[in-house]
Amino acid sequence: MSPAQATFYHLGVALVIGLLIGIERGWAEREEEEGGRVAGVRTFALIGILGGAAALLAAPLREPLTSYALVALGVLLAVGYVLHVRLRPNVVSITTQVAALLTFVLGALATSGEVAAAAAAAVVVALLLSAKPELHRWLGTLRKEELSAGLQLLLLSVVILPLLPNQGYGPWEAINPHRIWWFVVLIAAVSFVGYFAVKEAGARRGTIYTGLFAGLSSSTALTLHFSRLARSQPHLAPMFALGILLACGTMFPRILLVVGIAAPTLVVPLLLPVGLMSVAVYAAAFLLWWQMPDRHGDAEIALANPLALPAAIGFGLLLAAIMILSKAVEAWVGSAGLIALAAASGIADVDAISLSLAGMTDSGLATSIASAGVVTAVATNCLFKGSLALAIGGRPLGIPVALPLVAAAIAGGAAIGLG
């Protein structure tokens, strides 16, 4: 591409950026009278080109022309805003003015060589501007504890994580504070997404959405809750069983995702056993859904906020303890001891032992042993939840839940044995 072609290309991108944001602003203010808008589609397109041209001229002139042009544009927008407020004193918003300044900056960025970044930012800006009703609705339904949960997640990930040393401490150097806290952040983030997925999808409108998304947070907690409901409402046992199976089925790809992020080499050996376990549970859930007389049954569930800081710290302590035990068992007993530890740990928590085994692959643990331990933990957890449903919910709930979970545990173990 010749210099002239590159100049036209960059200016074209600056123009498109202005048009993109201008179209969104024009649509949002489409009910305004002609001349009643501070800036319309044409003005935004011109602002994009202005930013691009100012950045192109600044380099050869060796002057901060871009800054001067940005200040001048800001003055014009301020004057327009004052006049607009005088005409409509009940409408106070600087969104369009800020969008115009940002359009100028993105246009300048495009002609400075960062075309992809400028174009991507423009798309995000347009989407953000168009999402005003959804954002306001979401903020209107946001509770204080949910806002606190989000801030706590930022505290865990942005503030605490970078400060922790990334090296081993303690016996066998098994305690790596940075790695442990990174796992805490990972689990907290998955639970956070699952919590809001349940809320937005409407947990009270059916067990299907509840079960699918609750599997991101805690399928064991859901099993316990639905088992108690089935005990008091046995006529709804098939519906509660469906929700439990969907939650348990969602746990399998969640574990694969979490372990895959921590140790990508484990993804391939886990694909077959985890895939078979998923098929066994999801197939049973589909069959149960197909046989239900009312496929749109409604149920309520109130998931606890998953991001309480004490809970996150508790998970970190559990993970640290399992890491030490894993190293100790490996040193004293060997690989067979890790499988036994995985079976015991899987009853209470699958994530901690799975992440511990995934982390040990970096220090030489064979992927075959690590994958066998993960599947063992998941299989034990399935058997535990099946027993829980049978013991608390009774036969109407326990049989439809326990049989697929037992089949999943057998399928996963067989796949590991054949591998």
VENJOKA-V711201 format. One record per residue. N is the residue number from 1. RES is the residue in one small letter. OMEGA is omega in whole degrees, -180 to 180 (999 if undefined). Layout:
((N	RES	OMEGA) (N	RES	OMEGA))
This chain:
((1	m	-180) (2	s	178) (3	p	180) (4	a	179) (5	q	179) (6	a	179) (7	t	179) (8	f	180) (9	y	-179) (10	h	177) (11	l	177) (12	g	177) (13	v	178) (14	a	178) (15	l	-180) (16	v	177) (17	i	178) (18	g	179) (19	l	-179) (20	l	-179) (21	i	179) (22	g	178) (23	i	178) (24	e	180) (25	r	179) (26	g	178) (27	w	-179) (28	a	-178) (29	e	-174) (30	r	-179) (31	e	177) (32	e	177) (33	e	178) (34	e	-178) (35	g	-179) (36	g	179) (37	r	177) (38	v	180) (39	a	179) (40	g	-176) (41	v	-178) (42	r	-179) (43	t	179) (44	f	177) (45	a	178) (46	l	179) (47	i	177) (48	g	178) (49	i	179) (50	l	178) (51	g	179) (52	g	-180) (53	a	179) (54	a	179) (55	a	178) (56	l	-177) (57	l	-174) (58	a	-176) (59	a	-179) (60	p	-179) (61	l	-178) (62	r	178) (63	e	177) (64	p	-175) (65	l	-180) (66	t	180) (67	s	179) (68	y	-178) (69	a	180) (70	l	178) (71	v	179) (72	a	178) (73	l	179) (74	g	178) (75	v	179) (76	l	179) (77	l	178) (78	a	178) (79	v	178) (80	g	180) (81	y	180) (82	v	180) (83	l	-180) (84	h	-180) (85	v	178) (86	r	180) (87	l	-178) (88	r	-175) (89	p	-179) (90	n	-179) (91	v	-179) (92	v	180) (93	s	179) (94	i	-178) (95	t	-179) (96	t	-180) (97	q	178) (98	v	178) (99	a	178) (100	a	177) (101	l	179) (102	l	176) (103	t	177) (104	f	-178) (105	v	-180) (106	l	174) (107	g	177) (108	a	179) (109	l	-180) (110	a	-179) (111	t	176) (112	s	177) (113	g	-179) (114	e	-174) (115	v	-177) (116	a	-180) (117	a	-180) (118	a	-179) (119	a	179) (120	a	179) (121	a	179) (122	a	178) (123	v	179) (124	v	179) (125	v	180) (126	a	179) (127	l	180) (128	l	179) (129	l	-178) (130	s	-177) (131	a	-178) (132	k	-179) (133	p	-179) (134	e	180) (135	l	179) (136	h	178) (137	r	-180) (138	w	178) (139	l	180) (140	g	180) (141	t	-178) (142	l	178) (143	r	-176) (144	k	-178) (145	e	177) (146	e	175) (147	l	178) (148	s	179) (149	a	178) (150	g	178) (151	l	177) (152	q	177) (153	l	176) (154	l	177) (155	l	-179) (156	l	-171) (157	s	-173) (158	v	-174) (159	v	-172) (160	i	-173) (161	l	-178) (162	p	-177) (163	l	-175) (164	l	-180) (165	p	-178) (166	n	178) (167	q	-175) (168	g	177) (169	y	172) (170	g	-179) (171	p	-179) (172	w	-176) (173	e	-175) (174	a	-175) (175	i	174) (176	n	-174) (177	p	-178) (178	h	-179) (179	r	-180) (180	i	-178) (181	w	176) (182	w	176) (183	f	176) (184	v	179) (185	v	-179) (186	l	180) (187	i	179) (188	a	-180) (189	a	178) (190	v	179) (191	s	180) (192	f	178) (193	v	179) (194	g	-180) (195	y	-178) (196	f	175) (197	a	177) (198	v	-177) (199	k	-176) (200	e	-178) (201	a	178) (202	g	-179) (203	a	-178) (204	r	-177) (205	r	177) (206	g	-179) (207	t	-178) (208	i	179) (209	y	-179) (210	t	-179) (211	g	-179) (212	l	-175) (213	f	178) (214	a	176) (215	g	175) (216	l	-176) (217	s	-179) (218	s	177) (219	s	178) (220	t	178) (221	a	179) (222	l	178) (223	t	179) (224	l	-177) (225	h	-179) (226	f	177) (227	s	177) (228	r	178) (229	l	-180) (230	a	178) (231	r	-179) (232	s	-180) (233	q	-174) (234	p	180) (235	h	178) (236	l	-177) (237	a	178) (238	p	180) (239	m	178) (240	f	177) (241	a	177) (242	l	179) (243	g	180) (244	i	-179) (245	l	178) (246	l	178) (247	a	179) (248	c	178) (249	g	179) (250	t	180) (251	m	-175) (252	f	176) (253	p	177) (254	r	178) (255	i	179) (256	l	180) (257	l	-177) (258	v	180) (259	v	179) (260	g	177) (261	i	-178) (262	a	-179) (263	a	-177) (264	p	-179) (265	t	-179) (266	l	-175) (267	v	-176) (268	v	179) (269	p	-180) (270	l	-175) (271	l	-177) (272	l	-179) (273	p	-180) (274	v	178) (275	g	178) (276	l	179) (277	m	179) (278	s	-179) (279	v	-179) (280	a	-176) (281	v	-179) (282	y	179) (283	a	177) (284	a	178) (285	a	179) (286	f	179) (287	l	179) (288	l	178) (289	w	-178) (290	w	-177) (291	q	-179) (292	m	179) (293	p	179) (294	d	-176) (295	r	-178) (296	h	178) (297	g	-177) (298	d	177) (299	a	-179) (300	e	173) (301	i	178) (302	a	178) (303	l	178) (304	a	177) (305	n	-172) (306	p	-171) (307	l	174) (308	a	-175) (309	l	177) (310	p	179) (311	a	179) (312	a	178) (313	i	177) (314	g	177) (315	f	178) (316	g	179) (317	l	177) (318	l	180) (319	l	179) (320	a	179) (321	a	-180) (322	i	177) (323	m	178) (324	i	179) (325	l	-180) (326	s	179) (327	k	-180) (328	a	-180) (329	v	179) (330	e	-179) (331	a	-173) (332	w	-173) (333	v	-177) (334	g	-174) (335	s	-178) (336	a	179) (337	g	179) (338	l	179) (339	i	178) (340	a	177) (341	l	179) (342	a	180) (343	a	180) (344	a	-177) (345	s	-177) (346	g	179) (347	i	-175) (348	a	-173) (349	d	-180) (350	v	-173) (351	d	-174) (352	a	-179) (353	i	179) (354	s	179) (355	l	177) (356	s	178) (357	l	178) (358	a	179) (359	g	-179) (360	m	177) (361	t	177) (362	d	-178) (363	s	171) (364	g	179) (365	l	-179) (366	a	-180) (367	t	178) (368	s	178) (369	i	-179) (370	a	-180) (371	s	177) (372	a	178) (373	g	179) (374	v	-179) (375	v	178) (376	t	179) (377	a	-180) (378	v	179) (379	a	178) (380	t	179) (381	n	177) (382	c	179) (383	l	179) (384	f	-179) (385	k	175) (386	g	177) (387	s	179) (388	l	-180) (389	a	-179) (390	l	-176) (391	a	-175) (392	i	-175) (393	g	-179) (394	g	-176) (395	r	-179) (396	p	177) (397	l	-171) (398	g	-178) (399	i	179) (400	p	-180) (401	v	-173) (402	a	-176) (403	l	177) (404	p	-179) (405	l	175) (406	v	178) (407	a	178) (408	a	180) (409	a	179) (410	i	-179) (411	a	180) (412	g	179) (413	g	179) (414	a	180) (415	a	177) (416	i	180) (417	g	179) (418	l	-180) (419	g	999))
